[in-house]
Amino acid sequence: MQLVLRDVNQGPYLSKVLAYGLEEAGMDPEQLQQIKAKAVLMSLKLADKFYNKYKMHLLEQASQDVIGVVSLGLMELSHQDLPRALALLQASDGIVRSFQKGWSLLSSVSQHKQGGKSIYGDVDKGLLEQVSCPPDADEWQGWHAYQTALAEHNRQESIAVLLKQFYTASSYDPLDCLSLEGVLAEAVLYRILFGNAKVRQDMKKRLGQISLDEAWFDVDFIAAQTQAALAELPAPLAETIAQDLGKNFDRALLRTLQFAKSYRALLLQNATPERLERFEHKEGLVGLLGWPLYLVM
């Protein structure tokens, strides 16, 4: 296993920290050899667990995995502070601890990514491949890949919580490709129309059975209803969801409510399902934030 020490501001963070240690912090070359020796042993263990340590190309792959995962964990543990990262590496368990942290980070964001079993257990194969890095790489995208996966994980987790809090059918399959904004919007819209009831797949049918209050057709009223729904969630989660919402969320929901008013008028005229469907598509069904997409049989 090699660790190429050069000006690698865009390369593996592990190499960057070691280069800093040698060039600026006066790290003893013997300490470098000790760190490298531990990294080699970790590569052998990883290859023995997931690959074949007797095949050189697979052992090389394991070493690249170690470089990437250690770099990820080291960045998180040190908060990307080079002196702190170097001190962590110089500890007797530093590189092992960094690897364990990196692996834990990858495991935590792999929950909704896996399309099947991964050879890496709880870690998504595609994500590890993005984090894995050759020692001579000019650019390492592992941290960016993790941040992207983390953002998607948080989005999926937020959707799951929204479904549990506001929907009667709270089971969640990431393959449904639900929009976080859309899930919240449907919950807010349903509450405006039917009170604080949990969302069921009956909005379209029930529209003809209720009266609409003109006070609902106001962007400030809708904004207040949105905030009331978010207030039921844990504060950190509510903040995460609020940041994900588009700046025109409330206005888009007002447009959907106005569409619902027209849809209700057709219901009261005993419009056929075919006419209702044509009306939905004419008004831009996909662009109606919070309007349900389920089929009414």
MORA-V999563 format. One record per residue. N is the residue number from 1. RES is the residue in one small letter. SS is DSSP state (H for helix, E for strand, C for the rest). PSI is psi in radians with two decimals (999 if undefined). OMEGA is omega in radians with two decimals (NA if undefined). Layout:
# MORA-V999563
n={N/N}
res={RES/RES}
ss={SS/SS}
psi={PSI/PSI}
omega={OMEGA/OMEGA}
This chain:
# MORA-V999563
n={1/2/3/4/5/6/7/8/9/10/11/12/13/14/15/16/17/18/19/20/21/22/23/24/25/26/27/28/29/30/31/32/33/34/35/36/37/38/39/40/41/42/43/44/45/46/47/48/49/50/51/52/53/54/55/56/57/58/59/60/61/62/63/64/65/66/67/68/69/70/71/72/73/74/75/76/77/78/79/80/81/82/83/84/85/86/87/88/89/90/91/92/93/94/95/96/97/98/99/100/101/102/103/104/105/106/107/108/109/110/111/112/113/114/115/116/117/118/119/120/121/122/123/124/125/126/127/128/129/130/131/132/133/134/135/136/137/138/139/140/141/142/143/144/145/146/147/148/149/150/151/152/153/154/155/156/157/158/159/160/161/162/163/164/165/166/167/168/169/170/171/172/173/174/175/176/177/178/179/180/181/182/183/184/185/186/187/188/189/190/191/192/193/194/195/196/197/198/199/200/201/202/203/204/205/206/207/208/209/210/211/212/213/214/215/216/217/218/219/220/221/222/223/224/225/226/227/228/229/230/231/232/233/234/235/236/237/238/239/240/241/242/243/244/245/246/247/248/249/250/251/252/253/254/255/256/257/258/259/260/261/262/263/264/265/266/267/268/269/270/271/272/273/274/275/276/277/278/279/280/281/282/283/284/285/286/287/288/289/290/291/292/293/294/295/296/297}
res={m/q/l/v/l/r/d/v/n/q/g/p/y/l/s/k/v/l/a/y/g/l/e/e/a/g/m/d/p/e/q/l/q/q/i/k/a/k/a/v/l/m/s/l/k/l/a/d/k/f/y/n/k/y/k/m/h/l/l/e/q/a/s/q/d/v/i/g/v/v/s/l/g/l/m/e/l/s/h/q/d/l/p/r/a/l/a/l/l/q/a/s/d/g/i/v/r/s/f/q/k/g/w/s/l/l/s/s/v/s/q/h/k/q/g/g/k/s/i/y/g/d/v/d/k/g/l/l/e/q/v/s/c/p/p/d/a/d/e/w/q/g/w/h/a/y/q/t/a/l/a/e/h/n/r/q/e/s/i/a/v/l/l/k/q/f/y/t/a/s/s/y/d/p/l/d/c/l/s/l/e/g/v/l/a/e/a/v/l/y/r/i/l/f/g/n/a/k/v/r/q/d/m/k/k/r/l/g/q/i/s/l/d/e/a/w/f/d/v/d/f/i/a/a/q/t/q/a/a/l/a/e/l/p/a/p/l/a/e/t/i/a/q/d/l/g/k/n/f/d/r/a/l/l/r/t/l/q/f/a/k/s/y/r/a/l/l/l/q/n/a/t/p/e/r/l/e/r/f/e/h/k/e/g/l/v/g/l/l/g/w/p/l/y/l/v/m}
ss={C/C/C/C/C/C/C/C/C/C/C/C/H/H/H/H/H/H/H/H/H/H/H/C/C/C/C/C/H/H/H/H/H/H/H/H/H/H/H/H/H/H/H/H/H/H/H/H/H/H/C/C/C/C/C/H/H/H/H/H/H/H/H/H/H/H/H/H/H/H/H/H/H/H/H/H/H/H/C/C/C/H/H/H/H/H/H/H/H/H/C/C/C/H/H/H/H/H/H/H/H/H/H/H/H/H/H/H/C/C/C/C/C/C/C/C/C/E/C/C/E/C/C/C/H/H/H/H/H/H/H/C/C/C/C/C/C/C/C/C/C/H/H/H/H/H/H/H/H/H/H/H/H/H/H/H/H/H/H/H/H/H/H/H/H/H/E/C/C/C/C/C/C/H/H/H/C/C/C/H/H/H/H/H/H/H/H/H/H/H/H/H/H/H/C/C/C/C/E/C/C/C/H/H/H/H/H/H/H/C/C/C/C/H/H/H/C/C/H/H/H/H/H/H/H/H/H/H/H/H/C/C/C/C/H/H/H/H/H/H/H/H/H/H/C/C/C/C/H/H/H/H/H/H/H/H/H/H/H/H/H/H/H/H/H/H/H/H/C/C/C/C/H/H/H/H/H/H/H/H/H/H/C/C/H/H/H/C/C/C/C/C/C/C/C/C/C}
psi={2.32/2.53/1.90/2.08/1.92/-2.99/1.63/1.02/-0.46/0.01/-2.91/2.38/-0.57/-0.81/-0.67/-0.74/-0.74/-0.68/-0.73/-0.76/-0.75/-0.71/-0.53/-0.46/0.05/0.61/2.39/2.29/-0.49/-0.63/-0.67/-0.77/-0.64/-0.73/-0.76/-0.70/-0.70/-0.65/-0.66/-0.79/-0.70/-0.66/-0.72/-0.75/-0.72/-0.74/-0.66/-0.53/-0.70/-0.38/-2.25/1.87/-0.13/-0.05/2.09/-0.70/-0.53/-0.59/-0.66/-0.70/-0.72/-0.68/-0.64/-0.64/-0.78/-0.80/-0.80/-0.81/-0.71/-0.75/-0.75/-0.87/-0.66/-0.69/-0.71/-0.80/-0.61/-0.08/0.60/0.58/2.02/-0.84/-0.72/-0.70/-0.72/-0.73/-0.68/-0.77/-0.58/-0.25/2.69/-0.58/0.32/-0.89/-0.58/-0.78/-0.70/-0.72/-0.78/-0.69/-0.78/-0.74/-0.69/-0.70/-0.77/-0.69/-0.72/-0.51/0.08/-0.11/-0.75/0.04/-0.52/2.21/0.08/-2.96/2.44/2.49/-0.23/0.37/-1.99/-0.11/2.25/2.33/-0.83/-0.64/-0.75/-0.65/-0.58/-0.54/-0.63/2.49/2.26/2.64/-0.41/0.30/2.37/-0.40/2.35/2.13/0.23/-0.77/-0.73/-0.72/-0.72/-0.78/-0.68/-0.77/-0.65/-0.75/-0.74/-0.69/-0.81/-0.64/-0.80/-0.71/-0.69/-0.73/-0.77/-0.72/-0.73/-0.75/-0.73/-0.66/-0.67/-0.09/2.54/-0.70/1.70/0.01/2.51/2.24/2.01/-0.40/-0.22/-0.26/0.80/2.60/2.30/-0.78/-0.72/-0.67/-0.79/-0.73/-0.75/-0.66/-0.77/-0.77/-0.76/-0.71/-0.67/-0.77/-0.67/0.31/-2.90/0.74/2.69/2.60/2.26/2.94/1.05/0.22/-0.84/-0.71/-0.67/-0.27/-0.64/-0.11/0.03/2.88/2.52/2.33/2.24/-0.42/-0.38/-0.46/1.01/2.26/-0.55/-0.65/-0.77/-0.70/-0.70/-0.68/-0.65/-0.81/-0.62/-0.68/-0.78/-0.55/-0.33/-0.18/2.78/2.45/-0.80/-0.68/-0.74/-0.68/-0.72/-0.78/-0.75/-0.65/-0.44/-0.32/2.50/2.71/-0.34/0.41/-0.90/-0.66/-0.66/-0.64/-0.60/-0.72/-0.72/-0.67/-0.67/-0.65/-0.74/-0.59/-0.75/-0.66/-0.71/-0.68/-0.68/-0.67/-0.75/-0.33/0.14/0.72/2.56/2.74/-0.61/-0.71/-0.70/-0.71/-0.75/-0.68/-0.73/-0.85/-0.61/-0.67/-0.04/1.23/-0.75/-0.53/0.07/1.68/2.16/-0.17/2.25/2.55/0.01/2.77/2.34/1.99/999}
omega={3.13/2.98/-3.07/-3.09/3.14/3.11/-3.01/3.13/3.13/-3.11/-3.13/-3.11/3.12/3.11/3.14/-3.14/-3.14/3.08/3.08/-3.13/-3.11/-2.99/-3.02/-3.05/3.07/3.11/3.12/3.08/3.11/3.09/3.09/3.14/3.11/3.12/3.13/-3.14/3.10/3.12/3.10/3.12/3.11/3.11/3.11/-3.14/3.14/3.13/3.14/-3.10/-3.00/-3.05/3.07/-3.03/3.14/3.08/-2.97/-3.10/3.10/3.04/3.08/3.09/3.13/3.13/3.10/3.06/-3.12/3.14/-3.11/-3.09/3.09/3.12/3.13/-3.13/-3.13/3.11/-3.12/-3.09/-3.08/-3.04/3.09/3.06/-3.01/3.12/3.12/3.12/3.13/3.11/3.10/-3.13/-3.09/3.05/-3.05/-3.13/-2.98/-3.07/3.09/3.13/3.13/3.11/-3.13/3.12/3.13/3.13/3.11/3.11/-3.14/3.12/-3.05/-3.10/-3.11/-3.02/-3.07/-3.05/-2.96/3.08/-3.13/-3.13/3.09/3.10/-3.13/3.10/-3.08/-3.09/3.14/-3.08/-3.11/3.14/3.12/3.12/3.10/-3.12/-3.14/-3.00/3.03/-3.10/-3.09/-3.12/3.08/-3.09/3.11/-3.10/-3.04/-3.12/3.11/3.12/3.12/-3.13/3.09/3.11/3.13/3.12/3.12/3.10/3.14/3.10/-3.14/3.11/3.13/3.11/-3.14/3.14/3.12/3.12/-3.13/-3.07/-2.94/-3.05/3.08/3.08/-2.98/3.12/-3.01/3.06/-3.13/3.13/3.09/3.09/3.14/3.06/3.11/3.13/-3.12/3.14/3.11/-3.10/3.14/3.12/3.14/3.13/-3.12/-3.14/3.10/-3.07/-2.96/-3.12/-3.06/3.10/3.08/-3.03/2.99/3.12/-3.10/-3.06/-3.07/-3.10/-3.04/-3.10/-3.12/-3.06/-3.08/3.02/-3.14/3.13/-3.13/3.13/-3.14/-3.00/-3.10/-3.04/3.12/3.09/3.14/3.11/3.12/3.10/3.10/-3.13/3.12/3.10/3.14/-3.12/3.11/-3.09/3.03/-3.02/-3.14/3.13/3.12/3.13/3.12/-3.13/-3.13/3.14/-3.12/-3.07/3.08/-3.09/3.13/-3.09/-3.06/3.11/3.10/3.11/3.07/3.09/3.12/3.13/3.08/3.06/3.14/3.11/3.12/3.11/3.12/3.14/3.08/3.09/-3.12/3.07/-3.12/3.11/-3.14/3.08/3.13/3.13/3.10/3.14/3.12/3.14/3.10/-3.09/3.12/-3.11/3.11/-3.06/-3.09/-3.09/-3.12/-3.08/3.08/3.12/-3.05/-3.12/-3.10/3.12/3.06/-3.08/NA}
